[in-house]
Amino acid sequence: MQIPVALERLVFEFSRFPGVGRKTAQRLAFNILRYTTEETQNLTDALTQVKEQIR
């Protein structure tokens, strides 16, 4: 099965977390595919907010 480039990038980024291998990264990425647009936006907002506010 060919994985779209955008999904492969997300898997790669998740796999950079300590203790997260490729299989877990794939599970996380496929789970996000089931998120609503609002849930996805909430996640991206939380990531951005933590990066900007916590140093």
C-alpha distance matrix in Angstrom:
0.0 3.8 6.3 9.6 12.5 14.7 12.5 12.0 15.8 16.6 14.9 16.9 20.0 19.9 19.4 22.7 24.7 26.7 25.4 21.9 19.2 15.6 14.8 17.6 16.7 13.2 15.4 17.8 15.5 13.9 17.5 18.7 16.5 18.8 21.9 24.3 25.3 28.4 26.8 24.6 27.8 29.7 27.4 27.6 31.3 31.8 30.0 32.1 35.3 35.0 34.5 37.5 39.9 39.4 40.3
3.8 0.0 3.8 6.5 9.1 11.7 10.3 9.6 13.2 14.6 13.5 15.0 18.1 18.7 18.5 21.3 23.7 26.0 25.3 21.7 19.2 15.4 15.5 18.1 16.3 13.2 15.9 17.7 14.8 13.9 17.7 18.1 15.9 18.8 21.4 23.6 24.0 27.3 26.0 23.4 26.2 28.5 26.1 25.8 29.6 30.3 28.3 30.1 33.4 33.4 32.6 35.4 38.0 37.7 38.4
6.3 3.8 0.0 3.8 6.4 8.4 6.5 6.2 9.8 10.9 10.1 11.9 14.7 15.3 15.5 18.3 20.5 23.2 22.6 18.9 16.9 13.2 13.5 15.5 13.3 10.4 13.2 14.4 11.3 10.9 14.6 14.7 12.8 16.0 18.3 20.5 20.8 24.0 22.5 19.8 22.6 24.8 22.3 22.0 25.8 26.5 24.5 26.3 29.6 29.6 28.8 31.6 34.2 34.0 34.8
9.6 6.5 3.8 0.0 3.8 5.6 5.4 6.2 8.7 10.1 10.7 12.3 14.4 15.6 16.5 18.8 21.1 24.2 24.1 20.5 18.9 15.5 16.2 17.5 14.7 12.3 15.0 15.3 11.8 11.8 15.2 14.4 12.2 15.7 17.5 19.2 18.9 22.2 21.2 18.2 20.6 23.2 21.1 20.2 23.9 25.1 23.2 24.5 27.9 28.3 27.4 29.9 32.7 32.8 33.7
12.5 9.1 6.4 3.8 0.0 3.8 5.5 5.0 6.1 8.7 9.8 10.4 12.3 14.3 15.2 16.8 19.5 22.7 23.2 19.7 18.4 15.1 16.7 17.8 14.6 13.0 16.1 15.9 12.4 13.5 16.7 15.3 13.9 17.7 18.8 20.5 19.6 22.7 21.7 18.3 20.3 22.9 20.6 19.2 22.8 24.0 21.7 22.7 26.3 26.6 25.3 27.7 30.7 30.8 31.3
14.7 11.7 8.4 5.6 3.8 0.0 3.8 5.5 5.1 6.4 8.8 9.9 10.7 12.6 14.3 15.8 18.0 21.5 22.2 18.7 18.0 15.2 16.6 16.9 13.5 12.3 14.9 13.8 10.2 11.8 14.4 12.4 11.3 15.1 15.7 17.2 16.1 19.0 18.1 14.7 16.5 19.2 16.9 15.5 19.1 20.4 18.3 19.3 22.8 23.4 22.2 24.5 27.5 27.8 28.6
12.5 10.3 6.5 5.4 5.5 3.8 0.0 3.8 5.4 5.1 6.2 8.6 9.9 10.7 12.3 14.6 16.4 19.6 19.8 16.1 15.3 12.3 13.2 13.6 10.4 8.6 11.2 10.6 7.0 8.3 11.3 10.0 9.0 12.8 13.9 16.2 15.9 18.7 17.1 14.0 16.6 18.7 16.2 15.6 19.3 20.1 18.1 19.8 23.1 23.3 22.6 25.3 27.8 27.8 28.8
12.0 9.6 6.2 6.2 5.0 5.5 3.8 0.0 3.8 5.4 5.0 6.1 8.7 10.0 10.5 12.7 15.1 18.1 18.3 14.8 13.4 10.2 11.9 12.9 9.7 8.4 11.9 11.7 8.7 10.5 13.6 12.9 12.4 16.1 17.3 19.7 19.5 22.0 20.3 17.1 19.6 21.4 18.5 17.7 21.5 22.0 19.5 21.2 24.6 24.3 23.2 26.1 28.7 28.3 28.8
15.8 13.2 9.8 8.7 6.1 5.1 5.4 3.8 0.0 3.8 5.4 5.0 6.2 8.7 9.8 10.9 13.6 16.9 17.9 14.6 14.0 11.5 13.8 14.1 10.4 10.4 13.6 12.4 9.6 12.3 14.8 13.2 13.4 17.1 17.5 19.7 18.8 21.1 19.5 16.0 17.9 19.8 16.8 15.4 19.1 19.6 16.8 18.1 21.7 21.4 20.0 22.8 25.6 25.3 25.6
16.6 14.6 10.9 10.1 8.7 6.4 5.1 5.4 3.8 0.0 3.8 5.4 5.1 6.2 8.5 10.1 11.7 15.3 16.1 12.6 12.7 10.7 12.4 11.8 8.0 8.4 10.8 9.0 6.3 9.6 11.5 9.8 10.7 14.2 14.3 16.8 16.2 18.2 16.2 12.9 15.1 16.6 13.5 12.6 16.4 16.6 14.1 15.9 19.2 18.9 18.0 21.0 23.5 23.1 23.9
14.9 13.5 10.1 10.7 9.8 8.8 6.2 5.0 5.4 3.8 0.0 3.8 5.5 5.2 6.1 8.8 10.6 13.6 13.7 10.0 9.4 6.9 8.7 8.7 5.0 5.4 8.6 7.8 5.9 8.9 11.2 10.8 11.8 14.9 15.7 18.7 18.9 20.7 18.3 15.5 18.1 19.1 15.7 15.5 19.2 18.9 16.4 18.7 21.8 20.9 20.2 23.5 25.6 24.8 25.5
16.9 15.0 11.9 12.3 10.4 9.9 8.6 6.1 5.0 5.4 3.8 0.0 3.8 5.5 5.1 6.6 9.5 12.4 13.2 10.1 9.4 7.5 10.5 10.7 7.3 8.7 11.9 11.0 9.6 12.7 14.8 14.1 15.3 18.6 19.0 21.8 21.5 23.3 21.0 17.9 20.0 21.0 17.5 16.8 20.3 19.9 16.8 18.8 21.9 20.8 19.5 22.8 25.2 24.2 24.2
20.0 18.1 14.7 14.4 12.3 10.7 9.9 8.7 6.2 5.1 5.5 3.8 0.0 3.8 5.4 5.4 7.6 11.1 12.7 10.0 10.6 9.9 12.6 11.6 8.1 10.3 12.7 10.7 9.7 13.4 14.6 13.3 15.1 18.2 17.9 20.6 19.9 21.2 18.9 15.8 17.5 18.2 14.7 13.7 17.0 16.4 13.2 15.1 18.2 17.1 15.7 19.0 21.4 20.4 20.6
19.9 18.7 15.3 15.6 14.3 12.6 10.7 10.0 8.7 6.2 5.2 5.5 3.8 0.0 3.8 5.4 5.8 9.2 10.1 7.0 8.3 8.1 10.1 8.3 5.1 8.2 9.8 7.7 7.9 11.5 12.2 11.5 14.0 16.5 16.3 19.4 19.4 20.4 17.6 15.0 17.2 17.3 13.6 13.6 16.8 15.7 12.9 15.6 18.2 16.7 16.1 19.7 21.5 20.2 20.8
19.4 18.5 15.5 16.5 15.2 14.3 12.3 10.5 9.8 8.5 6.1 5.1 5.4 3.8 0.0 3.8 5.4 7.7 8.1 5.1 5.3 5.6 8.5 7.6 5.2 8.4 10.7 9.7 10.2 13.3 14.5 14.6 16.6 19.2 19.5 22.8 23.0 24.1 21.2 18.7 20.9 21.1 17.3 17.3 20.5 19.2 16.3 18.9 21.5 19.6 18.8 22.4 24.2 22.5 22.6
22.7 21.3 18.3 18.8 16.8 15.8 14.6 12.7 10.9 10.1 8.8 6.6 5.4 5.4 3.8 0.0 3.8 6.4 8.5 7.0 8.1 9.1 12.2 11.1 8.8 12.1 14.2 12.6 13.0 16.5 17.4 16.9 19.2 21.9 21.6 24.6 24.4 25.2 22.4 19.9 21.5 21.5 17.7 17.2 20.0 18.6 15.3 17.5 20.0 17.9 16.6 20.2 22.0 20.1 19.8
24.7 23.7 20.5 21.1 19.5 18.0 16.4 15.1 13.6 11.7 10.6 9.5 7.6 5.8 5.4 3.8 0.0 3.8 6.3 5.5 8.3 10.3 12.6 10.4 8.9 12.7 13.7 11.8 13.2 16.6 16.7 16.4 19.3 21.4 20.8 23.9 23.9 24.2 21.2 19.1 20.7 20.1 16.3 16.4 18.9 16.8 13.8 16.6 18.5 15.9 15.2 19.0 20.2 18.1 18.0
26.7 26.0 23.2 24.2 22.7 21.5 19.6 18.1 16.9 15.3 13.6 12.4 11.1 9.2 7.7 6.4 3.8 0.0 3.8 5.6 8.3 11.4 13.4 11.4 11.1 14.8 15.6 14.2 16.1 19.2 19.2 19.4 22.3 24.2 23.8 27.0 27.3 27.4 24.2 22.5 24.1 23.1 19.4 19.8 22.0 19.6 16.8 19.6 21.1 18.1 17.6 21.4 22.1 19.4 19.1
25.4 25.3 22.6 24.1 23.2 22.2 19.8 18.3 17.9 16.1 13.7 13.2 12.7 10.1 8.1 8.5 6.3 3.8 0.0 3.8 6.3 10.0 11.2 9.2 10.1 13.5 13.8 13.2 15.7 18.2 18.2 19.1 21.9 23.5 23.6 27.0 27.8 28.1 24.6 23.1 25.3 24.2 20.5 21.5 23.9 21.3 19.0 22.1 23.5 20.7 20.6 24.4 25.0 22.4 22.4
21.9 21.7 18.9 20.5 19.7 18.7 16.1 14.8 14.6 12.6 10.0 10.1 10.0 7.0 5.1 7.0 5.5 5.6 3.8 0.0 3.8 6.8 8.0 5.9 6.3 9.8 10.4 9.8 12.0 14.5 14.8 15.8 18.4 20.1 20.4 23.9 24.8 25.4 22.0 20.3 22.7 22.0 18.3 19.3 22.0 19.9 17.6 20.7 22.6 20.2 20.1 23.9 24.9 22.7 23.1
19.2 19.2 16.9 18.9 18.4 18.0 15.3 13.4 14.0 12.7 9.4 9.4 10.6 8.3 5.3 8.1 8.3 8.3 6.3 3.8 0.0 3.8 5.6 5.5 6.1 8.6 10.1 10.7 12.2 14.3 15.5 16.7 18.7 20.7 21.6 25.2 26.1 27.2 23.9 22.0 24.7 24.5 20.8 21.5 24.6 22.9 20.4 23.4 25.6 23.4 23.1 26.8 28.1 26.1 26.3
15.6 15.4 13.2 15.5 15.1 15.2 12.3 10.2 11.5 10.7 6.9 7.5 9.9 8.1 5.6 9.1 10.3 11.4 10.0 6.8 3.8 0.0 3.8 5.6 5.0 6.1 8.7 9.9 10.3 12.1 14.1 15.3 16.6 18.9 20.3 23.8 24.6 26.2 23.2 21.0 23.9 24.2 20.6 21.1 24.6 23.3 20.9 23.7 26.3 24.6 24.1 27.7 29.4 27.8 28.1
14.8 15.5 13.5 16.2 16.7 16.6 13.2 11.9 13.8 12.4 8.7 10.5 12.6 10.1 8.5 12.2 12.6 13.4 11.2 8.0 5.6 3.8 0.0 3.8 5.4 5.1 6.3 8.8 9.9 10.6 12.3 14.4 15.5 17.3 19.1 22.7 24.1 25.7 22.6 20.9 24.1 24.2 20.8 21.9 25.3 24.0 22.0 25.2 27.5 25.9 25.9 29.5 30.9 29.4 30.1
17.6 18.1 15.5 17.5 17.8 16.9 13.6 12.9 14.1 11.8 8.7 10.7 11.6 8.3 7.6 11.1 10.4 11.4 9.2 5.9 5.5 5.6 3.8 0.0 3.8 5.3 5.0 6.2 8.6 9.9 10.5 12.5 14.5 15.9 17.1 20.8 22.3 23.3 20.0 18.6 21.7 21.3 17.9 19.4 22.5 20.9 19.1 22.5 24.5 22.7 23.1 26.7 27.9 26.2 27.2
16.7 16.3 13.3 14.7 14.6 13.5 10.4 9.7 10.4 8.0 5.0 7.3 8.1 5.1 5.2 8.8 8.9 11.1 10.1 6.3 6.1 5.0 5.4 3.8 0.0 3.8 5.4 5.1 6.1 8.6 9.8 10.7 12.6 14.8 15.7 19.2 20.1 21.4 18.3 16.3 19.2 19.4 15.8 16.7 20.1 18.9 16.7 19.8 22.2 20.8 20.7 24.3 25.8 24.5 25.4
13.2 13.2 10.4 12.3 13.0 12.3 8.6 8.4 10.4 8.4 5.4 8.7 10.3 8.2 8.4 12.1 12.7 14.8 13.5 9.8 8.6 6.1 5.1 5.3 3.8 0.0 3.8 5.4 5.0 6.0 8.4 9.8 10.7 12.9 14.7 18.2 19.3 21.2 18.3 16.3 19.6 20.2 17.0 18.0 21.5 20.8 19.0 21.9 24.5 23.5 23.5 26.9 28.6 27.6 28.6
15.4 15.9 13.2 15.0 16.1 14.9 11.2 11.9 13.6 10.8 8.6 11.9 12.7 9.8 10.7 14.2 13.7 15.6 13.8 10.4 10.1 8.7 6.3 5.0 5.4 3.8 0.0 3.8 5.5 5.2 6.0 8.7 10.0 11.2 13.0 16.7 18.5 19.9 16.8 15.5 19.0 19.1 16.1 17.9 21.1 20.1 18.9 22.1 24.2 23.2 23.8 27.2 28.5 27.5 28.9
17.8 17.7 14.4 15.3 15.9 13.8 10.6 11.7 12.4 9.0 7.8 11.0 10.7 7.7 9.7 12.6 11.8 14.2 13.2 9.8 10.7 9.9 8.8 6.2 5.1 5.4 3.8 0.0 3.8 5.6 5.1 6.3 8.9 10.3 11.0 14.6 16.0 17.1 13.9 12.4 15.7 15.6 12.5 14.2 17.4 16.3 15.1 18.4 20.4 19.5 20.2 23.5 24.8 23.9 25.5
15.5 14.8 11.3 11.8 12.4 10.2 7.0 8.7 9.6 6.3 5.9 9.6 9.7 7.9 10.2 13.0 13.2 16.1 15.7 12.0 12.2 10.3 9.9 8.6 6.1 5.0 5.5 3.8 0.0 3.8 5.3 5.2 6.6 9.2 10.2 13.5 14.4 16.2 13.5 11.3 14.6 15.5 12.5 13.4 17.0 16.7 15.3 18.1 20.6 20.2 20.5 23.6 25.3 24.9 26.4
13.9 13.9 10.9 11.8 13.5 11.8 8.3 10.5 12.3 9.6 8.9 12.7 13.4 11.5 13.3 16.5 16.6 19.2 18.2 14.5 14.3 12.1 10.6 9.9 8.6 6.0 5.2 5.6 3.8 0.0 3.8 5.4 5.1 7.0 9.3 12.7 14.4 16.5 14.0 12.4 16.1 17.0 14.6 16.0 19.4 19.2 18.4 21.1 23.5 23.3 23.9 26.8 28.5 28.1 29.8
17.5 17.7 14.6 15.2 16.7 14.4 11.3 13.6 14.8 11.5 11.2 14.8 14.6 12.2 14.5 17.4 16.7 19.2 18.2 14.8 15.5 14.1 12.3 10.5 9.8 8.4 6.0 5.1 5.3 3.8 0.0 3.8 5.3 5.4 7.0 10.7 12.9 14.4 11.4 10.7 14.4 14.6 12.5 14.6 17.7 17.2 16.9 19.9 21.8 21.6 22.7 25.6 26.8 26.5 28.6
18.7 18.1 14.7 14.4 15.3 12.4 10.0 12.9 13.2 9.8 10.8 14.1 13.3 11.5 14.6 16.9 16.4 19.4 19.1 15.8 16.7 15.3 14.4 12.5 10.7 9.8 8.7 6.3 5.2 5.4 3.8 0.0 3.8 5.2 5.1 8.5 9.9 11.4 8.7 7.2 10.9 11.6 9.5 11.2 14.4 14.4 14.2 16.8 18.9 19.2 20.1 22.7 24.2 24.3 26.4
16.5 15.9 12.8 12.2 13.9 11.3 9.0 12.4 13.4 10.7 11.8 15.3 15.1 14.0 16.6 19.2 19.3 22.3 21.9 18.4 18.7 16.6 15.5 14.5 12.6 10.7 10.0 8.9 6.6 5.1 5.3 3.8 0.0 3.8 5.5 8.2 9.6 12.2 10.4 8.8 12.4 13.9 12.4 13.6 16.8 17.5 17.2 19.5 21.8 22.4 23.1 25.5 27.3 27.6 29.7
18.8 18.8 16.0 15.7 17.7 15.1 12.8 16.1 17.1 14.2 14.9 18.6 18.2 16.5 19.2 21.9 21.4 24.2 23.5 20.1 20.7 18.9 17.3 15.9 14.8 12.9 11.2 10.3 9.2 7.0 5.4 5.2 3.8 0.0 3.8 6.5 9.3 11.4 9.4 9.3 12.9 13.9 13.0 15.0 17.7 18.1 18.6 21.0 22.8 23.4 24.7 27.0 28.3 28.7 31.1
21.9 21.4 18.3 17.5 18.8 15.7 13.9 17.3 17.5 14.3 15.7 19.0 17.9 16.3 19.5 21.6 20.8 23.8 23.6 20.4 21.6 20.3 19.1 17.1 15.7 14.7 13.0 11.0 10.2 9.3 7.0 5.1 5.5 3.8 0.0 3.8 6.4 7.8 5.6 6.0 9.4 10.2 9.8 12.0 14.3 14.8 15.7 18.0 19.5 20.5 22.0 24.0 25.2 25.9 28.5
24.3 23.6 20.5 19.2 20.5 17.2 16.2 19.7 19.7 16.8 18.7 21.8 20.6 19.4 22.8 24.6 23.9 27.0 27.0 23.9 25.2 23.8 22.7 20.8 19.2 18.2 16.7 14.6 13.5 12.7 10.7 8.5 8.2 6.5 3.8 0.0 3.8 5.3 5.1 6.2 8.6 9.8 10.8 12.5 14.2 15.5 16.9 18.5 19.8 21.4 23.0 24.4 25.6 26.9 29.6
25.3 24.0 20.8 18.9 19.6 16.1 15.9 19.5 18.8 16.2 18.9 21.5 19.9 19.4 23.0 24.4 23.9 27.3 27.8 24.8 26.1 24.6 24.1 22.3 20.1 19.3 18.5 16.0 14.4 14.4 12.9 9.9 9.6 9.3 6.4 3.8 0.0 3.8 5.5 5.1 6.1 8.6 10.0 10.6 12.1 14.2 15.5 16.4 18.0 20.1 21.3 22.4 23.9 25.5 28.2
28.4 27.3 24.0 22.2 22.7 19.0 18.7 22.0 21.1 18.2 20.7 23.3 21.2 20.4 24.1 25.2 24.2 27.4 28.1 25.4 27.2 26.2 25.7 23.3 21.4 21.2 19.9 17.1 16.2 16.5 14.4 11.4 12.2 11.4 7.8 5.3 3.8 0.0 3.8 5.4 5.1 6.1 8.7 9.9 10.3 12.2 14.3 15.2 16.1 18.3 20.0 20.8 21.8 23.6 26.6
26.8 26.0 22.5 21.2 21.7 18.1 17.1 20.3 19.5 16.2 18.3 21.0 18.9 17.6 21.2 22.4 21.2 24.2 24.6 22.0 23.9 23.2 22.6 20.0 18.3 18.3 16.8 13.9 13.5 14.0 11.4 8.7 10.4 9.4 5.6 5.1 5.5 3.8 0.0 3.8 5.4 5.0 6.3 8.8 9.8 10.6 12.5 14.3 15.2 16.6 18.6 20.0 20.8 22.0 25.0
24.6 23.4 19.8 18.2 18.3 14.7 14.0 17.1 16.0 12.9 15.5 17.9 15.8 15.0 18.7 19.9 19.1 22.5 23.1 20.3 22.0 21.0 20.9 18.6 16.3 16.3 15.5 12.4 11.3 12.4 10.7 7.2 8.8 9.3 6.0 6.2 5.1 5.4 3.8 0.0 3.8 5.4 5.2 6.3 8.6 10.0 10.8 12.4 14.2 15.6 16.9 18.5 20.0 21.1 23.7
27.8 26.2 22.6 20.6 20.3 16.5 16.6 19.6 17.9 15.1 18.1 20.0 17.5 17.2 20.9 21.5 20.7 24.1 25.3 22.7 24.7 23.9 24.1 21.7 19.2 19.6 19.0 15.7 14.6 16.1 14.4 10.9 12.4 12.9 9.4 8.6 6.1 5.1 5.4 3.8 0.0 3.8 5.4 5.1 6.0 8.5 9.9 10.4 11.9 14.2 15.4 16.3 17.8 19.5 22.2
29.7 28.5 24.8 23.2 22.9 19.2 18.7 21.4 19.8 16.6 19.1 21.0 18.2 17.3 21.1 21.5 20.1 23.1 24.2 22.0 24.5 24.2 24.2 21.3 19.4 20.2 19.1 15.6 15.5 17.0 14.6 11.6 13.9 13.9 10.2 9.8 8.6 6.1 5.0 5.4 3.8 0.0 3.8 5.6 5.1 6.1 8.7 9.9 10.3 12.2 14.3 15.2 16.0 17.5 20.6
27.4 26.1 22.3 21.1 20.6 16.9 16.2 18.5 16.8 13.5 15.7 17.5 14.7 13.6 17.3 17.7 16.3 19.4 20.5 18.3 20.8 20.6 20.8 17.9 15.8 17.0 16.1 12.5 12.5 14.6 12.5 9.5 12.4 13.0 9.8 10.8 10.0 8.7 6.3 5.2 5.4 3.8 0.0 3.8 5.4 5.1 6.3 8.7 9.8 10.8 12.5 14.3 15.4 16.2 18.9
27.6 25.8 22.0 20.2 19.2 15.5 15.6 17.7 15.4 12.6 15.5 16.8 13.7 13.6 17.3 17.2 16.4 19.8 21.5 19.3 21.5 21.1 21.9 19.4 16.7 18.0 17.9 14.2 13.4 16.0 14.6 11.2 13.6 15.0 12.0 12.5 10.6 9.9 8.8 6.3 5.1 5.6 3.8 0.0 3.8 5.4 5.1 6.1 8.5 10.0 10.7 12.3 14.2 15.4 17.7
31.3 29.6 25.8 23.9 22.8 19.1 19.3 21.5 19.1 16.4 19.2 20.3 17.0 16.8 20.5 20.0 18.9 22.0 23.9 22.0 24.6 24.6 25.3 22.5 20.1 21.5 21.1 17.4 17.0 19.4 17.7 14.4 16.8 17.7 14.3 14.2 12.1 10.3 9.8 8.6 6.0 5.1 5.4 3.8 0.0 3.8 5.5 5.1 5.9 8.6 9.9 10.5 11.8 13.7 16.5
31.8 30.3 26.5 25.1 24.0 20.4 20.1 22.0 19.6 16.6 18.9 19.9 16.4 15.7 19.2 18.6 16.8 19.6 21.3 19.9 22.9 23.3 24.0 20.9 18.9 20.8 20.1 16.3 16.7 19.2 17.2 14.4 17.5 18.1 14.8 15.5 14.2 12.2 10.6 10.0 8.5 6.1 5.1 5.4 3.8 0.0 3.8 5.5 5.1 6.1 8.5 9.9 10.4 11.5 14.5
30.0 28.3 24.5 23.2 21.7 18.3 18.1 19.5 16.8 14.1 16.4 16.8 13.2 12.9 16.3 15.3 13.8 16.8 19.0 17.6 20.4 20.9 22.0 19.1 16.7 19.0 18.9 15.1 15.3 18.4 16.9 14.2 17.2 18.6 15.7 16.9 15.5 14.3 12.5 10.8 9.9 8.7 6.3 5.1 5.5 3.8 0.0 3.8 5.5 5.4 6.3 8.7 10.2 10.6 12.9
32.1 30.1 26.3 24.5 22.7 19.3 19.8 21.2 18.1 15.9 18.7 18.8 15.1 15.6 18.9 17.5 16.6 19.6 22.1 20.7 23.4 23.7 25.2 22.5 19.8 21.9 22.1 18.4 18.1 21.1 19.9 16.8 19.5 21.0 18.0 18.5 16.4 15.2 14.3 12.4 10.4 9.9 8.7 6.1 5.1 5.5 3.8 0.0 3.8 5.6 5.2 6.2 8.6 10.1 12.2
35.3 33.4 29.6 27.9 26.3 22.8 23.1 24.6 21.7 19.2 21.8 21.9 18.2 18.2 21.5 20.0 18.5 21.1 23.5 22.6 25.6 26.3 27.5 24.5 22.2 24.5 24.2 20.4 20.6 23.5 21.8 18.9 21.8 22.8 19.5 19.8 18.0 16.1 15.2 14.2 11.9 10.3 9.8 8.5 5.9 5.1 5.5 3.8 0.0 3.8 5.4 5.2 5.9 8.1 11.0
35.0 33.4 29.6 28.3 26.6 23.4 23.3 24.3 21.4 18.9 20.9 20.8 17.1 16.7 19.6 17.9 15.9 18.1 20.7 20.2 23.4 24.6 25.9 22.7 20.8 23.5 23.2 19.5 20.2 23.3 21.6 19.2 22.4 23.4 20.5 21.4 20.1 18.3 16.6 15.6 14.2 12.2 10.8 10.0 8.6 6.1 5.4 5.6 3.8 0.0 3.8 5.5 5.3 5.5 8.4
34.5 32.6 28.8 27.4 25.3 22.2 22.6 23.2 20.0 18.0 20.2 19.5 15.7 16.1 18.8 16.6 15.2 17.6 20.6 20.1 23.1 24.1 25.9 23.1 20.7 23.5 23.8 20.2 20.5 23.9 22.7 20.1 23.1 24.7 22.0 23.0 21.3 20.0 18.6 16.9 15.4 14.3 12.5 10.7 9.9 8.5 6.3 5.2 5.4 3.8 0.0 3.8 5.8 5.8 7.1
37.5 35.4 31.6 29.9 27.7 24.5 25.3 26.1 22.8 21.0 23.5 22.8 19.0 19.7 22.4 20.2 19.0 21.4 24.4 23.9 26.8 27.7 29.5 26.7 24.3 26.9 27.2 23.5 23.6 26.8 25.6 22.7 25.5 27.0 24.0 24.4 22.4 20.8 20.0 18.5 16.3 15.2 14.3 12.3 10.5 9.9 8.7 6.2 5.2 5.5 3.8 0.0 3.8 6.0 7.4
39.9 38.0 34.2 32.7 30.7 27.5 27.8 28.7 25.6 23.5 25.6 25.2 21.4 21.5 24.2 22.0 20.2 22.1 25.0 24.9 28.1 29.4 30.9 27.9 25.8 28.6 28.5 24.8 25.3 28.5 26.8 24.2 27.3 28.3 25.2 25.6 23.9 21.8 20.8 20.0 17.8 16.0 15.4 14.2 11.8 10.4 10.2 8.6 5.9 5.3 5.8 3.8 0.0 3.8 6.5
39.4 37.7 34.0 32.8 30.8 27.8 27.8 28.3 25.3 23.1 24.8 24.2 20.4 20.2 22.5 20.1 18.1 19.4 22.4 22.7 26.1 27.8 29.4 26.2 24.5 27.6 27.5 23.9 24.9 28.1 26.5 24.3 27.6 28.7 25.9 26.9 25.5 23.6 22.0 21.1 19.5 17.5 16.2 15.4 13.7 11.5 10.6 10.1 8.1 5.5 5.8 6.0 3.8 0.0 3.8
40.3 38.4 34.8 33.7 31.3 28.6 28.8 28.8 25.6 23.9 25.5 24.2 20.6 20.8 22.6 19.8 18.0 19.1 22.4 23.1 26.3 28.1 30.1 27.2 25.4 28.6 28.9 25.5 26.4 29.8 28.6 26.4 29.7 31.1 28.5 29.6 28.2 26.6 25.0 23.7 22.2 20.6 18.9 17.7 16.5 14.5 12.9 12.2 11.0 8.4 7.1 7.4 6.5 3.8 0.0
